[in-house]
Amino acid sequence: MWQVSVNQRAMKLVRKFCAKAETYRVKVKKSKKGASIIDAGLEAKGSIEAGRVITEICLGGLGQANISTTQIGSKSLPLISVSTDFPAISTLGSQMAGWQIKSKGFQALGSGPARALALKPKSIFEQIDYKDAYDETVIVLETSKEPPEDVIANIAESCHVNVNKLFLVVVPITSISGITQVSGRVVETGIHKLVNIGVDPKCILHAKGSAPILPVHHDPVEAMGRSNDAILYGGETYIVLNYDDEAKLRQLTEKSVSSASKQYGQSFAEILKKADFDFYKIDPQLFAPAVMTVENKRTGRTFSAGKINSDVLLKTISL
C-alpha cells in the first residue's frame, strides 16, 4: 500500500508552477469542463527552468533537479542533474512515460503522478508494490497538440478524480521545456534498464544522474533524436543498492549501458529513420544511459561501465 503520496507532493509544485506562470514562460487555462491545462511549449515559449520544474513534478515531488553546465568536447552546454531517495516510486511509479494515450487525431505519452492513480501500466505498480490515493492529480503529456475534451475526461475517469481536479502539463519535444524534461529522465532510464535485466527495484536505495540539454530542433524527429542522444551518449546514472551476488552485479552493470547495444554509435534520429520509424525494430538494449555506476551498500564496492561519447553528441547538434 502507499506510504507517501506522489500526487499530494507533486500538487504543491504544480500550484507554485501555475502561480509563477509568467516567470516560467508557460500559460495556464481551463478546459471547457474545468481541468487546468498548463501549456509549456505549444503556444507558450517555455524555458529550461520550466523543464526543471516539470522534471520534479514528474518525480512526484520525491526528487530534486538542478541546472548547471557541462563540457562536450570543447563546447559548453546546459546540464540537468537529478537525485532521489525514493528511486522506485519516483521514477517507475511516477516519472516513467508508461501511459500511451490515443484518441482520434490525438496521441501522447503520459507520465507523472497520475499514473499512480490509474495504475498505468499495472505490472509496474505490482512490481514496486505501490499505488496512490488522492483527490487531485497531474499528468505530463509529451505531445504537439492540446488534448481534446474526451481525452481529458478519460484521464480523469481513469484516475478516479473529478475533471476540475485534473491538471495537465502539455509539453512538446520541440520546445526547450520538453527537451529539458526528457534529459531529466536519465535516472529513470538507468533504473528502468536495470530492472529490465533482472534487478529488483525495491533493492535500489538512492539514485542520481545527469544529462546534457541539447539545442532544441523544430523538426519532431530531430528533436526526438537529440533528446534520446543526450541520455544514450551523454547521460550518467549513479545507483546505490543492496545486492547479494556481486559477480552478477558486475555483469548486470556491464549490460546496463547503451554501448551494450549493437546499434550503439549512431545518432538516434539515424537509427529511427533506418527502422522506418518503427520503435519495435530498435534494439531495446540501446535505451540506457551512456555511463552507469553502481554502489553496493552491502559491501561498499562500486562497479562502472560505459563512457560519454562526445563525438556522437557533437555530430547530433552539428557543432
Helices and strands as residue ranges (DSSP letters): H 6-19, H 21-24, E 27-30, E 36-39, H 48-58, E 63-72, E 75-84, H 87-87, I 88-95, E 99-103, E 106-111, H 114-118, H 122-128, E 137-142, H 149-159, G 163-165, E 166-170, H 176-183, H 186-196, G 201-203, E 204-212, H 220-232, E 236-241, H 246-255, G 258-260, H 268-274, G 279-281, G 284-286, E 291-296, E 301-306, H 310-316
